[in-house]
Amino acid sequence: MKKKIKSICAIATIAIAIFIIGFLHNGGESKDYYAKSKSVIYLYGEEHGVKKLYDAELEEWMKLYNKGNRVLFVELPYYTAEYLNVWMKEENDKLLLEIYSDLENTLSHTDDFLQFYRAIKEKCPETIFYGTDLGHQYKTTGQRYLTYIKGQGMEESDKYNFAKRCIKQGEIYYETFDDDYRERMMVDNFIKLYDEVCKDYGNNHQTVIMGIYGSYHVDLRRNDRMAGMLKEHYGDVINGVNLANKLIYYPRPYQFGFSYIGLIFLLMLFIPNFFWTKNVPKGYKEYADRENKILLVLERMGEVMVTTIVICFKDFNIRYLIDISDRRRMDTMYIIMVFVLMILYEIFWIKYFKSEKSMRDFYCSVWGIPLAGATIPVMSSFILGIYGRNILMIVASIILGIGHIGIHYMHYKECSDNKS
């Protein structure tokens, strides 16, 4: 009775863990939103410093640029974007490299950041940048921009005043690190600059613009985030698309290609089974002769399907080295669970090889997980299917589980009956 309770608790713990991880993972995911009326503001979410996302953003911007749009909002301070506008008219990269140097120790301090803006200058030379973030790098880029504006004799201009306002926001933020304050300031800055753009173009909030921001800020379903607050202000005219989800965390599934994760999974699965062929439990052949033919067919079918799918789809490879403390990034926990289970699977085999190699030893439990030699690899392949969002793998795991666990359970019952 105690063994049964222990086994039930182990399975329940695993099921609860999968549920909690899935809940946190989905809860952190920023959902795309498309305006039901005419869209005039196109917001794209990114993870800073990732080339794949820069390429996608450039592609989206070129589509709008080729339609005649010129206004690009970015998650940079006002004065940084203004410096970029000055750099767009110059023949060298002196200003761009100064901005890049000031971004040291940030996620944007990568060569891909430089290449992204160089590509915009080359392919979309009439782009006008508008920075709506508060004053990061206010001691470096901010002060240098104020000096530049003074040198242009524009100390009384709106540009100078807006830059000083942005610097003040930065000073307040870095004293408190209040993210809600930052979100509100980003909204205020956005509204002020977008209203000025619409005024310049002579229309009432109908100027089409694109904005590039961290994916955290573009969730239109959250009224405590920048995009959600902008939607409350302007109405249903905003698209919010999380490119990080589409291209990094949740890319299109069923991508054919070699899976190194699949190879590691299969090696952990097959190597101990190879040694098992020379350490078959006593009396196993008699048990095998009595196996249910339907379960045997399902087991063989599941084995072939899982082996083929896991190695032939890139869906199972690590998509990005990410911080699992961020609930938007909990997807990585699925991979951790897969290999924790497979380590337990290796422990099962070590336990078996050290035993007398009887039938009862072969159907033992590990850490309360019953029939560990069958249940653990099936659970692991099932979770791997969830991680890869590959329904084929999930179905294959279920077929394998019915056959493989079913046969193991029948053998275990026979062992118990024989002992009785």
Secondary structure, DSSP 4 states (H G I P E B T S, - for coil): -HHHHHHHHHHHHHHHHHHHHHHHHHHHPPPPB--SS---EEEEEE-TT-HHHHHHHHHHHHHHHTTT--EEEEEEEHHHHHHHHHHHTSSSSHHHHHHHHHTTTSTT-SHHHHHHHHHHHHH-TT-EEEEEE--TTIIIIIHHHHHHHHHTT-TTSHHHHHHHHHHHHHHHHHHH--HHHHHHHHHHHHHHHHHHHHHHHTSSS---EEEEEEGGGG-TT-TTSHHHHHHHHH-S-EEEEEHHIIIIIS--S--BS--HHHHHHHHHHHHHHHHHTTSPPTTHHHHHHT--HHHHHHHHHHHHHHHHHHHHBGGGS------TTSGGGTTHHHHHHHHHHHHHHHHHHHHHHHS---HHHHT--BTTBTTHHHHHHHHHHHHHHHHHT-HHHHHHHHHHHHHHHHHHHHHHHHHHHHH-
